[in-house]
Amino acid sequence: MQYSERLASLGLDSLQVRRLKCDLTMCYKIIHSSAIIHSQDFVIHSDYLGTRGHKYKVFKRYSSVNAYKNSFINRICDIWNTLPDIVVEATNVNTFKSRLDSIDLR
């Protein structure tokens, strides 16, 4: 039985999707001050108040160093900015996780 078949029969997500969900949950905790890390030191919030997307968008910093290109915020920034409003504006972590489970991240 192949890996994808075993995951489907057990109703589980792949390791890549589980890691992505954990990264998004940590980003939620940082932005909503649920983590010990201060968001001002870690994330650059976007000042753009356009009509598309949620109000918690973050910028991806430009870097010519590969170590920073693969950092947490650069890895997660594009995916975080494309999440729907209802997911990002959840009132607590458990609500965020349940709403995140309803989205197909593959």
C-alpha positions, 0 to 999 in steps of 0.5 A: 500500500502506498503512502498516499493510500494509507493516508487516505484510508486513515483520513490523515493529512500528509506530513507536508500539510501537517507542518504547514498547519503548524506553521500557520498556527504559530503565525496566528499565535504571533500576530494575535499575541498568544505566543511569547514572541512579540510580533513587532520584532518578528513580523512586518505588518502591511499598512495596505488597507485595500479591499482584498484580503484580511487586515493581518497581512504581512510583508516578505522581506527582501534578502540576498542571503539564502539563510533568510530566504528559508526563514519562518516568515518568508516560508509562510508569508504568501500562504498566510496572506491568501487565507480567508478573513474568516480563518485569520480573524478567529477569536481563539487558537482552537477556532483558528485550527478548526477553520484551517482544517476546513480549507484544502491546503494541498 
